[in-house]
Amino acid sequence: MSADIVLNRKAFRDFEILTRLEAGLSLLGTEVKSIRRGHVDLLGAFARFEKNELYLCEATIEAYAQASHQTHDPKRPRKLLLHKREINFLAQETLRHGKALPVLRLYWREGKVKVEIGVGKGKKAGDKRHDLKKKDAHREMNREVVRFQKQHSK
């Protein structure tokens, strides 16, 4: 069972998510303690390739307040732990097909911090408006169903 730490809602708004992958995360002890306290932000976070390895970039994990004189940089790139075939798949998707790798969520699984990475295609303004219209129509339909059920259940 996994418990969400933080969800990146902006990634779902800005990207059409085609595939999702789970990755481990290489962290320092003070970063894990800070994550346990909920001092983490994924706004604008993404995965980037450097020397055939994948790194988590622009994720903010605040410094742990009770740490000694050694603290971590809140915005430092953190190595993502994936199998070689997964890294090759992601490299192919980004380099050949021009897809983006937004970070969707951070969560706990069996006592370890995991990251969910999405392979996504950027949405245009029209796509975002279409999604909002669809969401509003669905919400309005649900309201009418509930109203109808209340009237006819008496």
C-alpha positions in Angstrom: 0.0 0.0 0.0 1.3 3.4 -0.9 0.7 6.7 0.9 1.0 9.9 -1.1 3.4 12.5 0.2 2.8 15.1 -2.4 0.9 15.3 -5.7 1.9 17.5 -8.7 -1.5 18.7 -9.9 0.1 21.2 -12.4 1.7 18.3 -14.3 -1.7 16.8 -15.0 -3.0 20.2 -16.2 0.0 20.9 -18.4 0.7 17.5 -19.9 -1.3 14.6 -21.4 0.2 11.7 -19.5 0.7 8.7 -21.8 2.8 6.3 -19.5 3.7 6.2 -15.8 6.8 4.7 -14.2 7.8 4.2 -10.6 11.4 5.1 -9.6 13.4 4.9 -6.5 15.1 8.0 -5.2 18.6 8.4 -3.8 18.2 10.7 -0.7 20.3 11.9 2.2 19.1 11.2 5.8 18.1 14.8 6.4 16.1 14.8 3.2 14.1 11.8 4.4 13.4 13.4 7.7 12.3 16.6 6.0 10.0 14.6 3.7 8.4 12.8 6.7 7.5 16.3 8.0 5.9 17.2 4.7 8.4 19.9 3.7 8.6 19.0 0.0 7.3 20.7 -3.2 7.1 19.2 -6.7 5.9 22.3 -8.5 7.8 22.4 -11.8 9.7 19.2 -11.0 10.9 17.0 -13.9 13.4 14.2 -14.8 16.5 15.0 -16.9 19.2 12.8 -18.4 22.8 13.4 -17.5 25.5 10.9 -18.6 23.0 8.0 -19.2 21.5 8.5 -15.8 18.2 10.0 -14.8 18.0 12.8 -12.2 15.1 14.5 -10.5 15.4 18.3 -11.0 13.6 21.3 -9.6 12.0 19.4 -6.7 12.3 21.3 -3.4 13.0 19.4 -0.2 13.5 21.9 2.5 16.4 21.7 4.9 15.7 19.7 8.1 15.6 22.2 11.0 17.1 19.9 13.7 20.0 18.9 11.5 23.6 19.5 12.6 25.9 21.8 10.7 25.6 19.6 7.6 22.5 20.3 5.6 21.5 19.6 2.1 20.8 22.0 -0.8 17.0 22.1 -1.2 17.1 22.2 -5.0 19.9 19.7 -5.7 19.4 17.2 -8.4 18.6 13.7 -7.0 19.5 10.5 -8.8 16.5 8.3 -9.8 16.9 4.6 -9.4 15.6 2.7 -12.5 16.4 -0.5 -14.4 18.5 -0.1 -17.5 15.6 -1.0 -19.8 13.4 1.6 -18.2 16.1 4.2 -18.7 16.5 3.2 -22.3 12.7 3.5 -22.8 12.6 6.9 -21.3 15.6 8.1 -23.3 13.9 6.9 -26.5 10.7 8.7 -25.6 12.4 12.0 -24.8 15.1 12.1 -27.4 13.3 10.6 -30.4 9.7 11.4 -29.8 10.1 14.8 -28.0 8.1 13.8 -24.9 8.6 15.4 -21.5 9.2 13.6 -18.1 7.2 15.5 -15.5 7.2 14.2 -11.9 3.6 13.3 -10.9 3.8 12.3 -7.3 6.0 11.4 -4.4 4.9 8.6 -2.1 5.9 5.9 0.4 6.1 2.2 -0.5 7.3 -0.3 2.0 9.2 2.4 4.0 11.0 3.9 1.0 10.3 7.1 -0.9 9.2 6.5 -4.5 8.6 8.9 -7.4 6.1 8.5 -10.1 7.3 9.8 -13.4 5.0 10.4 -16.4 5.9 10.4 -20.0 3.8 13.2 -21.3 3.0 15.4 -24.3 2.5 19.1 -23.6 -1.1 20.4 -23.8 -1.9 23.5 -25.8 -4.3 26.2 -24.4 -7.2 24.7 -26.5 -6.6 21.3 -25.0 -6.7 22.7 -21.5 -10.0 24.5 -22.2 -11.5 21.3 -23.7 -10.6 19.4 -20.5 -12.2 22.1 -18.3 -15.4 22.0 -20.4 -15.5 18.2 -20.1 -14.9 18.4 -16.3 -17.6 21.0 -15.9 -20.1 19.0 -17.9 -19.3 15.9 -15.9 -19.8 17.8 -12.6 -23.1 19.3 -13.8 -24.3 15.8 -14.9 -23.5 14.4 -11.5 -25.4 17.2 -9.8 -28.5 16.6 -11.9 -28.3 12.9 -11.1 -28.2 13.5 -7.4 -31.0 16.1 -7.6 -33.2 13.6 -9.6 -32.5 10.9 -7.0 -33.4 13.1 -4.1 -36.7 14.1 -5.7 -37.7 10.6 -6.6 -36.6 8.8 -3.4 -39.3 10.4 -1.3 
